[in-house]
Amino acid sequence: MSTDRDVLVLGAGIAGLSVARELGLRGWKPLVLERDAAISHASTAAAGILAARGVVRSSVPGRMFYTRSLQAYPRWVEDLSRESGMRVTLGEGDDWCFFCHGGRADRFRARLDHESDPSLWEETESVPTQLRSLLRERPWRVFRFPEERWVRPSELLGALLESVRKSGTRILENSGDVKLERDGEGWSATCDHGTFRAPATVVAAGPWTGSVLNPTGWTANLVPVRGQLVRVPALHGLNSMVHLEDTFYVVPRGEWSVVGATVEHGVFEERTTAAGMADLQSRVRQIFPRFDISSAAESWAGIRPRTRDRVPQVGRLEKGLYLASGHYRSGISMAPRTGEVIADLLDGIPLESDSLDLDPLRPSGGWRRI
């Protein structure tokens, strides 16, 4: 049994690696156990959208946590590039959100009026020619958000993984299913590489978090949601993102566009399907009628963990047991702040207000004893 590490991190996706990096920077000695290959699941199956929407205040649970994490991103990316020696591209440009007239557009506008700085967005009828000539002809309500950001997940995750490795943190990949048990005052994790013990454990296993924690006596309604995406020749010539009703998106990748994503609840299969591709094409053609999914150079799918109330679970379950999961479609966006909060908890630093709503034991969507 290994005892040379003082915290176990279960999961080497964006959440687990962000936690491991922050802990390592603060002098902890993490051991990361990953059931498959590091950064092999939902972390890389994403578009890397970092949309702030001008939010400056909000009473919606999790939104200020998300906003604070985005504010940390430029420095976080700079640090990762320096620590890893790898380039991480942080894109910046307009984000155009198109809504059909009706209730969803009205609610979106009302939320912006309540939460966002009016100097950071506009509702406009002026749309660039490069977009207008491609759009389906219908009376759109259009919202423009300048200076929004996006990142390439493969670059970001590659640099994060290298940073964690260079810090001296051990990462054991292909560990298989992990059996987690209370072991005296600490925890033990048994996997294909053996049994490892530490005073503290952080579970960051994405949609598989339930299978890790259920045997320890904890349960929660954590739902897997499959998202299917494609990479196609650039749909327009702008260095801009495009959203359809703040759900489906087109994100620039140089000569390509990343288009996504389907929302398929309760699916654990990480593969694309003909039905999923047809659904994605149908949805995106609502805005770009000439979109042809058969032109895709690549397609892929990822499983995202969604909580009952759609707010992540980042915090303490019991003595020595912590959780960083349930980020749904915001795992990349919330990574910097997730690492900070878990490290603060282990360091005994009181939580700040933005993270209180993410308590895993909250009544609205948290964990409970079986």
Secondary structure, 3 states (H helix, E strand, C coil): CECCCCEEEECCCHHHHHHHHHHHHCCCCEEEECCCCCCCCCCCCCCCEECCCCECCCCCCCHHHHHHHHHCHHHHHHHHHHHHCCCCCEEEEEEEEEEECCHHHHHHHHHHHHHECHHHCEEECCCCHHHHCCCCCCCEEEEEEEEEEEECHHHHHHHHHHHHHHCCCEEECCCCCCEEEEECCEEEEEECCEEEEECEEEECCHHHHHHHHHHHCEECCCEEEEEEEEEEECCCCCCCEEEECCCEEEEEECCEEEEECCCEECCCCCCCCHHHHHHHHHHHCCCCCCCCHHHCCEEEEEEEEECCCCCCEEEEEECCEEEEECEHHHCCCCHHHHHHHHHHHHCCCCCCHHHHCCCCCCCCCCCEEC
